[in-house]
Amino acid sequence: MASIEKFHVASCTGSNCECLWELDYRPLGMGGARRRVRFKTKKQAELFLAQTTDKAARGEYVEPTKIPKFSEISEDWFQGKIDRRPSHVSDLRTRLDKHLVPIFGSQRLDRITVASIEKLRNDLRDRGYARRTINTILRIMGAVFKLAIKRGQCTKNPVDNVDRAAAVAKEIKAGDDLPDSEADTVNPDDVLSSQEIQLLLEFARPGFERTLFETAYLTGARQGELLALRWTDLELPKLGAGKMVIRRSLSWARLKGEETRPRYFPPKAAAGRRTISIPALLISDLKRWKMHCPCSEEELVFPTFDGKPICRDWLLRVAFYPTLARARLRRVTFHTLRHSCASALIAAGAPVTEVQH
């Protein structure tokens, strides 16, 4: 039987004292462990007992000593993901170590509230994080709770009751074009016009830089796909259009405890393995580049000067950003060339479904 009585300390002066009320009970019945919890008022103790009894009756009660801290269960969750792509694993590690563990790591799962998670969401938004990034962090946190629930270490997932970050409403000013729909559109800053592409190619150094940038723009291939491209993946006929087969992608993501090294992976989705048509102009430039391309054991189309795979950071720092500066173009990402390709195809009248493919 449960009992609720005053817990008088040694210095107590009488019955009207401010000593706490102690609840002495067994949450799981006579066969379970005995617990003692203290409250400021008797009503708080009675309410807690009623709630705990109700949870135990529904099979939702978890012994507090068995509820892990967020840092413990999040590490278990992460260990179940280390067989994924290194870039994905590295991203998960960063999200946990930078945004979640510093705030919630020392807290027991049942002490993490909806309000505290909403505060994290709002803080990230105020610091300028993108909506997609914020929602990715929330999704990771929710997945950690799901693992604890599956193990019987927790009964509720507070992330389920947290509204996701929404797109910021932008004021439409006089002269602005009204959107055709509420669907997300590509930011104009993420696209280079045909004139800007011409400037980029004009100021790119002949050979490696110009051929790589031109290939990226005319094919829409991703950076990792281009850096993993081999000459055997290309079909360069004497006349007409050629073909480029995307079979793999290069990753330099660093795994914890391992040295940074190049790794090749197949495309993330089945649709990523594809054949891209390349125009005759690009075929001529690729043939010209092949004559000067450094020898590589893997026959890479775009290796370093000593025939090694190219690191993304090196490409941006040594080739792409300096070319943008010489052409006096705004700093964009290499992925902008892919967006620009899609934009140019649509502007030329290509069906959107074909561009997506």
N, C-alpha and C positions, 0 to 999 in steps of 0.2 A: 504494500500500500504506500501511496505517496503521502508525504506530510509537508506542510508549510508552516514554519515557526520562526520566531525571532532568533537571530543569532547574536547574542549579547557578548560584547567584548569585555575584557577584564575591567576596563575603566568605565563601564556603563553605570549611570546614576539612577535609573529607574525605569518604570514601564513605559513612560512617554519619551523614551530615548529615540535617537535617530539611527539605531542599529539596523542593519539590513535584514530582509526576510530571506530565509534559506529554504529552497525547495530540495527535498530529499526524495528521489524517485528512481525507478528502474524503467527506462524508456521502452525496452523490449520485453517487459514482464519479469517474472521471477527468475527466468533462465538467463536474463541479460545482465549487463554490468550495472552497477549502482553509480548514480551521479548526484552531485550536490551543486546547485547553482544559486547564486544570491542576487536579489533584486532590491531596488529602493522601496517598492511598495508591494503589498500583498496581492493587489490586482494584477500587477505585472507578472508575478509568479504564477498566479492562477491562469492567466492568458497563455503564458508560455507552456504550462503543463497541458492545457487543452489542445494547443496547436501541435505539440509533440505527440500527444496521444493520437490525434487524428492522422498525423503523418505515419505513425507506426501501424495504425489500422489499415492504411492504404498501401503499406509496403514501401513508403517513400522516405522512411527515416534512415539516416546514415549516422553512425557513431562519429562524433566530432573528431576523435583521435584517428579515424580512418580517412578523413577528408584531407587531401594533399594541398600543399601550397601551389600557387600558379606556376612558379618556377620549376617545380618538380614534374608536374604533369605536362607542362609545355615542352620540357626536354624529352620526355617519353614520346610525345607526339612528333617532335622533330626527328627523333631517331627512326621513326617509321617512314620518313620521307627521304632519307639519305640515298636511296637508290634511284632517285629521279635525276633529271639533267643537272649538271653542276651549276648552271646559271640559275635554275629554279631553286636548288638547294641553298645557294649563296643568298638569294633574295629572301627566302624564308628565314635564314639565320639573321640577316640584317634587320628584318621587320621585328623579330622577337627581341633581339639584343638592344635595338635602338628605341623602340616605341612601347613594347609591352612589358618585358621583364623588369625594367627599371621602375615602372609604376606599380605593377600588380604582383611582381615576383615574390615578395615576402608575405603576401596576403593569402589566407586560406580561401578556397574557392567559394565557400558559402558566405564569406564576408565581402565579396565583390558585388557591388550593387549596379543597378541600371544607371543610376545617377552618375556614378564614377566613370562608367563607360561613355556616357553621353558627354561628360566633361572632356575626356580624351578626344572624342570626335570633334568637339567644338574647338579645342586647343589646336588640333592639327589644321582645322579649317582656317583659324585665325592666323596661323603661321604660314599660310599660303600653299598648303599641300593640295594637290589635285583631288577631285572627287573620287576618281578611280583608285588612287593610292589609299585614301582614307578607308574606302569600303573594302579594299584588299586586306588592310590591317584588321578591320572588324571581322572579316571572314575567317582570318587565321585564328583570332581569339575565340570565335564561335566553335571552330573545329577542335580546339583544345578542350573546351567544355564538353563537346560531344563525346570525346574519348573518355573523359572522366565519368560521364553518365553511363556509357557502355560498360565501363568497369565496375559500376555500382559505387563509385566514390563521390558522386554528386547527384542531385535530383533535378536541378533546374539549370537552364542555360539562359542567363540574363541577356546575352547578346540578341536573343530572339525578340526581345521587347525594345530594342534600340532601333530607332529610325536611321536608315542609311543616309549618308551625305547626298544632297541633291545638287544638281547643276545650279550655279549661281545665275539668277535672272539678270540679264543685261538690259540697260535702258536703251531704247531705240531713239536716236536723235534725228533731227531734220536732215534729210538727204540720204539717210541710211536705207538700204534695200531691205524690204520686209522678207522674212524667211518664208519659203513655200510651205514648210511644215515645222513641227516641233522636234523633228529628228535631229540628232547631232550632225554637224557638218564639219568639214576639215577647216581648221583655222587658216586664213590666208597667209599668215606668217610661216605656215608649214609647207608652203608651195613656192617654188621658184618659177617665174614666168619663162617663156621661151627665150626672151631677150636676156634674162638673167642667166639662163643655162648657157647661152652663147658666150656670155662674158666669162662664166666659170671655165668653160672649155678653152677659151682664148688665153686665159691667164694660167691655165694648168700647164705644167712642164710636159713637153712631148714624151711619148712613150708610156711609162707606167701610169702616171697620174691621169693624163688625158684619156687613155683607153679605159681605165677603171671607171672614171666618172661618166664617160659616155655610155659604157656598158650598163652601169647602174641606172642611168636615166632612160635608155632605150628599151631595157628589158623589165624594169621594175623589180628586179631581184633584190633580196635582202643582203645586207652587208656580210653576214656570216655565210650566206650561200655563195656569194661572189668570191670570198676569200678561201672557200673550200673547193672552188671550181677547178677541174682538171681539163687538160686539153682533150682527153678522151670523152669528155662530156659535151664537146662542141662538134657540130657538123658544119663545116665551112666549104660549101660547094663553089665551083667556079662561077656559076650563074645562079641568079635567083636568091630567095631568102634562105637563111640557114636555120639551125636549131640549137638550142641550149637545153640540156637535160639537168634539172635540179635533183640531185640524189642525196645530198648531205649538207651539213652546215658546220662551220668552225666555231668552237667555243673556247675562251680563255678563262672562264670562271674558275676561281680558286676555291678548293674545298679545304675545310679546316684540317690542319695537320698534314696537308700535302703541298708539294711544290706546284707553282703555277706552270702549266704546260698546255700545249694545244691539244684539243680533243675534237673528234668528229662525231656527229650524231645525225641520224636520219631526220627529215623534217618532222615537226611536232605532230602534224595531222596528215592523214592519207592524201589530202588534196595538196599538201606541200610538195609532194613528189610530182613534178610536172615537167612538161616540155614547152619551152618558150620560143616563139619565132623571132629571129633576129634579121634586121634589114641588111640589104647588100652593102650599104655604106659602112655599117659596123663590121661586117665580114672583112672588108678591105683593111680596116684599121686593126682588127684582131690579127690578121695575117701578118701585117707589118710589125705589130708588137711581138708576135711569136718569134720573129727573126732575131730580136734583141732581148727576149725574155731570159732571165737567169736560169740556169739549169737547176732542176729540182728533182729529188728522188721520187716525189709523188706526182711530178709533171703538173705542178700547180700553174694556173694561168696568171695569178697575181701573187708571186712570192716576194720575199725581201731580196735585197741585192745579192745575198749569199745563198739564195734558194730555200730559205726557211719560211714557214707559215707566218703571216703578218698578224701582229697584235692590233686589236681595235684602237687602243689608246695611241699607239705609234702612228697609225694611219691618220687619225684625227689631228694629232699634234704636229706631225712632220709634213703631211701632204694636204689634207682637206682644209683645215683652218687657215694655213698660210695662203692657200689659193684664194679662199674667200676674201682674205685681207687684201691681196694684190688686186683682185677684181673690184674691191670696194663694195662688196656685198655684205649684207647683215649676216651675223653668225647663225647658222642653222645646223641641224644634225644631218648626218649622212643619210638617215632615213628619209629626209626631205626629198631626196632624189626619187625615192619610190613613190611618195605622194605626188610629186611633180609629174611623174610618168602617167599615173592614173588620171590626173587632172587634164593633161595634154590629150590623152586618148578620148576622154569624155568630150572635151572641147572640139575634137575632130569628128565627133559624131558616132563614136563606137558605143554599142549598147553597154549599159552599166553591168549587166550580168556577164558579158564577155570580159570586161575589165576586171571584175571580181575574180573570175576564173584564172 
